[in-house]
Amino acid sequence: MTSVRQLPLSRLGHLVPPLVDDAALIALVTLAGDPPWSAKAAWDIARIAARDGRRVALVDLCLDNPALHEIAGLHATEGIVDAFEYGVSLNKAAHEVTGVFIIPAGSETAHPAEVYAHARWPKLQAGFRSEGALLLALLPLTGLAQLSAAPDGVLLLAPEGVGPEFALPRDVPLLGVVRDRWLPSGSRESPPAVTVPVEHEPRRGLRLALAALVVAALAVGGWALLARARESAFVAPPAAPPAPVAPPAPSSSTTSTPSTNLHQPPPPPRADTLGWTIQLAAYASLDKALAHADQLAADAGVPALVTPVRQGGNGQVWYRVLAGSYATRAAAGTARAGLWRRGIASEGIGDLLLAPYSYHALAGASLDTLRRRGLPAVRWSNGVILLGAFEAPDQAAFTQAALKRAGVRANLLPRMGIP
């Protein structure tokens, strides 16, 4: 192997950008036996690449031992395996964290080679290239050999470097070796670590700028990636203006006694649809999802709903935990920022979702009885028992069938309240 550029962690901020500027797909190939170290190095590279406003996605393809979601502060959730094997939208799998879209590994798979060899990788690469965006794939050496797309370059993640006999399993450019420290010949001490300045505040325009990337991905590969459709396509309609009220006819009494109108009752407050909510997590177990929802309500004062959603062709059901109910997307975003600020959710966690329909249990229903029958029942802040929050009535079909099997009557209605 010819001499390869050495990239110590302390100098990545200066060395990485010119290596990835013209690339659409870079493979971050881990040779370390320490998954958290590799995940942290990949996370640093992604944030550096996104530092000047470039759109960057980082996907965890270390399918046997994924660690990226933990390094980025995400709970175990759906990921790239669920997207490729079970048909889950990447809109659900991608999470924006400090300006980078993280796509976790997701569910376990018995066929990692099929994920690497999936036909969608070249299409994604073409979509990212057309928009000047960057896709970073963290994967093992075997994954690089099986990847259906040809990366524009490879960065090896090897804390101790590699020997001269090392060779890549395919003919792709080797851009450099990311290692713990600079190890020149001789006994000179390695330089002290230098903190790489990375922009941590979310850029307001990032989400909107990704719309162009989605269009390109659709045009080139027929697959929408990173499009938060439910945050951008669904906009709460403006409230209808109140009907004009004719002013009272002038009379001697109103002219002489202006205080008479004070005795008229005020108009009743207008109820509004509170359809926006915040998806904080998804579990394969109903009990875990309900425990999370109960904890949010008890410890944080945030009422939460649990929604069963069937995924893919295998019929697996995931239980979403949805916090709060808000009239507008902006109000939900403000509430999410409050959850981050209070430490209830890690910064970057929480997708804004328009899901206005919930099952309302009939009066007299028992929360414990409903839960014992396997139903995702929660007691809402107004005392009503609700089951799930659905984007459209047809999404409630699974819950409707469960209610029928349990012999429970409930009405599917929009959540209403006083904004």
MIDOFI-726718 format. One record per atom (N, C-alpha, C): residue in one letter; z, x negated, y negated. Coordinates in steps of 0.05 Angstrom, whole numbers, plus 5000, padded with zeros to 4 digits. Atoms other than C-alpha are relative to their C-alpha. Layout:
N
aZXY/...
end
This chain:
419
m500049835024/m500050005000/m500049824975/t500050165025/t498249724932/t502450074983/s497749965018/s503349674877/s500050274988/v499849735010/v505850364856/v501950004977/r498249975023/r508950554790/r502850105008/q497249924994/q516550584795/q501050174977/l499149815020/l519751174758/l503050055003/p497149954998/p527351104751/p500850254986/l499249755011/l530951744736/l500749984971/s499150035027/s533651464671/s497649994980/r502350035018/r526551384643/r497850225004/l502049794994/l523052014668/l498950134975/g500849865025/g522852314598/g497649864987/h502350145012/h517951774576/h497749965019/l502150074980/l514151644641/l498550235012/v501349784986/v512752334669/v497850134984/p502049845014/p508852694613/p497149895003/p502850084998/p502652244613/p498950015029/l500949984972/l502352284690/l499150285007/v500549724992/v501953044692/v498450154978/d501249865022/d498453214626/d497550155008/d502649884993/d491653354657/d499950135027/a499949894973/a494053634723/a500650295000/a499349724996/a494454344748/a502050045024/l498249994977/l498054214815/l500949725007/i498850254992/i502753634828/i501950045023/a498249984977/a506153534895/a502449814996/l497650165002/l513353284890/l501049965029/v499550044971/v514152984960/v502649865003/t497450114996/t521252864981/t500149835025/l499550174978/l522852275025/l503049955004/a497150044999/a530352315013/a501350175022/g498449844981/g535352545065/g502150174985/d498149865016/d539152875008/d498650224984/p501449785013/p536153554990/p500950054971/p499249965028/p540453654927/p498949794981/w501150225018/w538152974900/w497150064994/s502949955004/s530853154910/s499650254982/a500249755016/a531853854881/a500649944971/k499250075028/k535353554819/k497849844987/a502250165012/a529753044809/a497650184993/a502249815005/a524453594815/a500650174976/w499149835023/w528354034766/w499749844974/d500250175024/d528653454716/d497049974992/i502850035005/i521153334723/i498850254988/a501149755009/a519554064712/a500850054971/r499049955027/r523854124649/r498749804980/i501450195017/i520753484621/i497250084995/a502849925004/a513753744633/a499850254982/a500149765016/a515554394598/a501249964972/r498550055025/r519154064540/r498450064975/d501649975024/d513354104491/d498550275000/g501149735000/g511654834506/g498050065022/r501949944978/r507254764568/r501250195020/r499049814980/r507755314619/r500149865027/v499550154976/v510755034682/v501450185020/a498749864978/a512555344750/a500749795021/l499050184979/l516654974803/l500750175025/v499649844976/v516455244874/v501249825022/d498550154980/d521155024930/d498750055027/l501249984974/l517254884994/l501449835021/c498350134980/c522854505029/c501250235017/l499349754986/l523155095077/l502249975020/d497950044980/d527854785128/d502849974987/n497450055013/n533254595078/n499750034970/p500549975029/p531954895009/p502649974984/a497650055017/a536654694952/a499450064971/l500849975028/l532754834888/l501550234987/h498749775013/h535755524876/h502949944992/e497350075007/e542755234877/e500149814976/i500150195022/i540954664830/i499450154974/a500849855024/a537855164781/a502050224993/g498049795005/g543955624785/g499250285008/l500849744990/l540556184823/l501450085026/h499049904974/h543356614879/h497649995020/a502149984979/a539556614945/a498650274997/t501549765005/t534057114934/t497249975012/e502750014990/e526857274951/e498549764987/g501450245010/g522056694944/g497149995011/i502850054993/i515356394964/i499450105029/v500449904972/v516256565039/v499750304999/d500249715001/d517457295022/d497450094987/a502649945013/a511257294977/a497749975020/f502250054982/f506756995030/f500150155026/e499849884974/e509457305093/e500650304999/y499149725000/y512357975071/y498850164977/g501349855021/g508158165011/g501650054975/v498449975024/v513658104959/v498549884976/s501450105024/s510858024889/s501449764989/l498850235013/l511957354856/l501350084973/n498549905023/n514057764796/n503050025006/k497249984992/k520457874835/k501249735008/a498950254989/a521057184864/a500449794978/a499950205021/a520056784799/a502350064981/h497749975019/h526056664753/h499649804978/e500250185023/e525456374683/e502749874994/v497550145005/v530855844674/v499349774981/t500450215020/t530955414611/t497149924997/g502850055006/g523455494600/g498349935023/v501650064976/v521255364672/v500250245019/f499949794980/f519355884724/f500649885027/i499150104974/i523155734788/i499350215021/i500649824978/i520556034853/i501449885024/p498450114977/p525755924909/p498450025026/a501249994974/a524055834982/a500150295011/g499749734991/g526756524998/g501050025029/s499149964972/s527556775070/s499249775018/e500750204980/e527556335130/e497350085013/t502649954987/t520856265166/t499849845025/a500550154975/a518956075237/a497349874999/h502750115001/h512055865213/h499549864973/p500450145026/p512655375155/p497149904996/a502750105003/a505755085170/a498150214989/e501749795010/e502655765155/e500450044970/v499549985029/v506055775087/v498549784985/y501450225013/y503355085070/y496950045000/a502949974997/a496355265095/a498950264989/h500849745010/h496055935060/h497649974982/a502550025015/a489256085029/a500550054970/r499649945029/r492456274962/r500549754983/w499450245016/w494355564942/w497749914983/p502250095017/p487355354919/p499450204977/k500449805021/k486756014880/k502049974978/l497950055021/l493355884845/l499449764984/q500650245014/q491355184829/q497850044979/a502249945019/a484855434797/a501050174977/g499049845022/g488555954757/g501749844980/f498450175017/f493555454730/f498249814984/r501750195014/r488054964713/r498550144977/s501549875021/s484055474674/s501650064975/e498349945023/e490055604629/e501649764991/g498650245009/g492554884622/g502950005008/a497349984990/a498955064660/a500449805023/l499450194979/l502454644712/l501750135022/l498649914976/l504654824783/l501149765014/l498750224985/l509754344815/l500950115027/a499249914973/a510754404890/a501849795012/l498050184987/l517054084920/l499750055030/l500549964972/l515553964993/l500349735015/p499750244984/p516553475051/p497249885005/l502550144995/l511252975074/l498250165019/t501649834981/t509053435131/t498750234985/g501149795016/g508053985080/g497549914984/l502350115015/l503453545039/l497549985018/a502250024981/a499153415101/a498750275006/q501049734992/q498454165115/q499250174976/l500649845024/l497654415043/l497150064998/s502849935001/s491254805036/s498649924974/a501250105025/a490154574964/a500249704999/a499950295004/a488653864944/a501449944974/p498650055025/p493953654893/p498549804982/d501150195019/d491753294830/d501449735000/g498550254998/g497052774844/g502650055015/v497649994985/v503352614883/v502149834986/l497750165008/l510152394858/l501950005024/l498150034978/l514552124914/l502950004989/l497249995007/l521952284908/l501649855021/a498850184981/a525351694942/a502149844985/p498050135016/p532051464914/p500149705004/e500050294996/e531350764945/e497249895000/g502750105000/g523850714937/g498750015027/v501450004975/v518750604992/v499049715005/g500950264992/g516349995030/g497049974996/p502950045004/p509349675024/p498350125022/e501649894978/e507349975091/e499650304997/f500249705002/f508050695066/f497250084992/a502649885007/a501751125063/a500250305000/l500149715000/l500451845045/l498350105023/p501549894977/p497852295101/p497350114992/r502749915008/r491752495059/r499249854975/d501250155022/d487252215005/d500450144974/v499449895026/v490652434941/v501349784983/p498950225017/p492752004881/p503049995001/l497150045001/l499751724885/l500749904972/l499550055028/l502351744814/l502449824996/g497650175004/g509051404824/g502250085019/v497749964983/v515651364860/v502550054982/v497549945015/v521751714829/v502349915016/r497850124985/r527951324848/r502550014983/d497449995014/d535251274829/d500149824976/r499750195021/r534650654787/r497749805001/w502050215000/w530150084767/w501149765015/l499050224983/l530749524818/l498049764998/p501750245002/p527148894792/p501049785018/s499250234984/s527248244831/s502349864987/g497750135011/g533647854823/g502450185000/s497549864998/s540748094813/s500750144974/r499449875026/r540048404743/r501150285005/e498949734997/e544249034735/e498050204991/s501849795008/s540549674730/s500850114972/p499349905026/p540249974660/p501650265002/p498449765000/p545150524642/p498250244999/a501549755000/a542851234654/a499750104971/v500549895027/v539751544592/v499550305004/t500449714998/t540252294583/t497350074988/v502749925009/v533352594578/v500350264984/p499749755016/p533053094520/p498150215011/v501649784990/v530653754548/v500750254984/e499649765015/e529854394509/e501450215018/h498649814983/h535054884536/h499850284989/e500249735011/e533955474489/e497450125010/p502449884991/p528955964518/p498050044977/r502049965021/r522555974478/r499050295000/r500649715002/r521056674452/r497150065009/g502849944993/g513556604463/g499249945028/l500850094973/l513756344534/l499150235017/r500749774983/r513657024568/r497350114991/l502549895009/l508057274524/l497749825006/a502150194994/a504056634533/a499150015029/l500750004972/l504356724608/l498050235007/a501949784995/a500157364602/a497249895004/a502750124997/a493956934593/a499749875027/l500050134974/l495756544656/l499650215022/v500349794981/v496257194694/v497150105002/v502849925000/v489357414672/v498349805014/a501650204987/a486456754694/a500450005030/a499550004972/a489856784761/a498750245014/l501449774989/l487157484772/l497049965002/a502950045000/a480157284752/a499149805021/v500850214982/v480056654794/v500950055029/g498949974973/g484456824853/g500750285008/g499349734992/g485657564852/g502950055006/w497149984994/w493157464851/w501549964974/a498550035025/a497857594793/a502549835006/l497750184996/l502957034787/l501649994974/l498150035022/l509057014742/l499650214978/a500349795020/a507157664707/a502350195002/r497849824999/r513458034691/r499050284992/a501449765007/a509658684695/a501950214990/r498249795007/r515659124690/r501449944973/e498950065025/e517958764628/e497950014978/s502150005020/s511258744592/s498350255000/a501749774999/a507259334616/a501450264993/f498549755005/f512759854612/f501649964974/v498650015026/v515059954540/v501150284995/a498849745005/a519960494524/a498750144977/p501349865022/p516461024483/p501950054977/p498349955023/p519061124412/p501250285002/a498749745000/a523961694405/a498550204982/a501449805016/a520762334381/a501650064975/p498549945025/p522562474308/p501350275002/p498749734999/p527463044299/p498350204985/a501549795013/a524463704280/a501050044972/p499149965028/p524463814205/p501750254997/v498249775006/v529964274181/v499650094972/a500549895026/a528464724124/a502550004984/p497650005017/p533264634066/p500950284995/p499049735004/p537765224054/p499050114972/a500949885025/a535465714001/a502249984979/p498050035021/p538965593935/p501350274994/s498549765007/s544266103917/s502149934981/s497950055019/s549666183867/s502449865013/s497650114986/s554966013919/s499649715005/t500450284994/t551665363940/t499849834975/t500250165025/t550365163869/t502749964988/s497450035013/s557365293846/s502049865018/t498150124982/t560865053909/t498649825020/p501550184982/p557464443940/p501449955026/s498550074976/s562964353991/s499750205023/t500349804979/t560964984029/t498649895025/n501550104978/n556064594073/n501749835019/l498350164983/l561764174100/l501150165023/h499049844979/h563864754143/h498050055022/q502049964980/q557264764181/q500449795022/p499750194978/p557764444251/p497849794999/p502150214999/p554063774257/p498150055024/p501949964977/p547763784301/p501049845024/p499150144975/p549163594374/p498549735002/p501450264996/p547662864391/p497850035020/r502449984983/r540862764423/r500349825024/a500050164976/a540862534495/a497349855003/d502450164997/d535861994513/d500049895029/t500350124974/t533161694577/t501049714999/l498950274999/l537061074595/l498949865025/g501450094977/g531960774642/g500049705005/w500150304997/w532460014629/w502649905013/t497750114986/t537059604673/t499449705005/i500150294996/i538358874693/i500449945029/q499750084971/q537058634764/q501249735001/l498550254999/l542258104778/l499849865027/a500050124974/a541558004853/a498750195020/a501049844978/a538658254919/a501249905026/y498750074975/y542058254987/y498750145023/a500949874975/a539958385058/a502150195011/s497849844991/s546658725068/s500950204979/l499149805018/l548659385036/l502949954991/d497250055006/d556059205040/d500349784978/k499850225020/k554958555000/k499050104973/a501049895025/a550858924948/a502050184986/l498049825011/l556159464939/l502449854990/a497750175009/a561658934935/a499449874973/h500950125026/h557758594879/h500150204978/a500049785020/a556759254842/a502950084993/d497249925006/d564159434849/d501449784983/q498850225015/q566158744823/q499150014971/l500949985027/l561758824762/l501450224985/a498749775014/a564859504746/a502949944995/a497150035002/a572059294759/a500749764982/d499250245014/d572258584731/d498649974973/a501550045024/a566858604677/a499650264984/g500449755015/g566759344657/g497150074998/v502949955000/v559259374673/v499350175024/p500849844977/p557159964716/p497549905012/a502350114987/a552159764768/a499150195022/l501349834979/l547360114816/l499049825022/v501150144977/v544959904885/v497550155010/t502549874993/t537660054903/t498849875025/p501450104976/p534759984974/p497050004995/v502950025003/v527559734972/v498949875025/r501350104976/r523359645034/r497949804992/q501950215007/q519358995032/q498149945023/g502050104982/g512958795066/g499550195024/g500849844977/g510159035132/g502050005022/n498050014978/n516258855174/n502250204997/g498049795004/g520459405144/g502849904992/q497450105009/q526058945120/q500850134974/v499049875024/v530459275067/v501849814985/w498350165018/w533458895008/w501450204981/y498349835017/y538959194965/y500349864973/r499850115027/r538159054891/r502550084987/v497649935017/v544259024846/v499050004971/l501149955027/l542359314778/l502350074981/a497849975018/a547259254720/a499350164975/g500349865025/g547759764664/g497650195000/s502249805004/s543060304638/s499650024970/y500550045029/y539760234570/y497550164992/a502249845010/a534960634527/a497449844995/t502350165006/t530360054509/t500249735014/r500050274988/r528259384537/r501649814982/a498550185018/a531159044475/a503050035004/a497149964995/a537959364488/a500849875026/a499350134975/a537759124560/a500049694997/g500050295005/g535858424536/g502549914986/t497650075014/t541758414488/t502450015019/a497949984981/a546358644544/a500049765020/r500350234982/r543658094590/r501149754987/a498950245014/a545157564537/a503050014999/g497149974999/g552157844534/g501249925027/l499150084974/l552957754609/l500049705003/w500150304999/w550757024602/w502349894984/r498050115018/r555456904544/r502850035012/r497449954988/r561357204582/r500449865026/g499850134975/g559856804644/g499850185024/i500249814978/i558657424686/i497649945017/a502450094986/a551757174704/a499149734988/s500950265009/s548856474700/s497650044982/e502249985019/e543956364643/e497449985014/g502649994986/g536956534665/g499950205022/i499949804979/i539257034717/i499850284988/g500149725009/g537257764708/g497250074991/d502749895008/d530458114707/d500450274987/l499949745013/l529558684659/l498150195014/l501649824983/l527059284698/l500250294989/l500149725008/l524859984678/l500150175025/a499549844976/a527760424733/a501650244993/p498549785012/p529561094702/p501150215019/y499349784982/y530461524765/y502349925018/s497850044981/s536961584804/s500650265014/y498949774986/y539662054857/y502750074989/h497449915010/h545362464828/h501350175023/a498749854978/a550262694882/a501150264988/l499049745008/l552463414879/l503049994994/a497149995007/a559263584849/a501750035025/g498249984977/g564963494898/g499449795022/a500650204979/a561562934938/a502149774999/s498050224998/s566162374962/s498649735002/l501250265001/l564361654946/l500349865027/d499550144975/d567661385009/d498450125023/t501549874978/t564261905054/t497049924998/l502850085003/l557361735025/l499649725009/r500350284992/r558460995035/r500349965030/r499750024971/r560861095107/r497550095014/r502549914988/r554261435120/r497649824994/g502150205005/g550460815097/g498450054975/l501449945025/l548561075028/l501049824978/p499250195021/p548560624966/p501250144976/a498849845021/a553161064926/a501949844982/v498150125019/v556860834863/v500950214981/r499049815019/r561161204814/r499349894972/w500950095026/w558061154745/w502150044979/s498050005021/s561761084679/s500850284992/n499349725008/n561561844666/n501250155023/g498749874977/g564561994735/g498050115020/v502049904981/v558062224767/v499449785021/i500750194978/i556161904834/i496949975000/l502850065000/l549261574831/l499249835024/l501050164978/l545061284886/l497349884992/g502550155006/g539860754867/g498950054972/a501549985025/a535360654807/a497149935007/f502750034989/f527860734820/f498049994977/e502150035021/e521760524780/e498150255000/a501749764998/a517861134805/a501150175023/p498949834978/p519561734850/p499249915028/d500850084973/d515561454908/d501649765010/q498450234991/q519960834909/q502650105013/a497549884990/a525761304927/a499750125028/a500549884974/a522661514993/a501949915021/f498150104980/f527061065035/f502850124997/t497349885005/t533461325002/t499950295006/q500249714994/q530962035007/q500250055030/a499849974971/a530061945082/a502949965010/a497250064992/a537061645088/a501850234993/l498449775008/l540062235050/l499550235020/k500649784981/k536462725097/k501349955027/r498750064974/r538962365159/r503050044999/a497149975003/a546062375131/a500850294994/g499449725007/g545563115114/g501350034973/v498850005027/v547162975041/v497850104980/r501849895021/r544063364983/r500449854974/a499950135025/a542463004919/a497450054985/n502349955017/n537563084861/n499049754987/l501250245013/l532762544836/l499450074971/l500249935029/l533462564760/l500049754984/p499750225018/p532662104701/p502949974991/r497350055011/r539061774677/r499950064971/m499949925028/m540762084610/m502649934988/g497550055014/g545861924558/g499650004970/i500150015029/i547361854484/i499749704993/p500450295006/p544261194460/p501749914976/
end
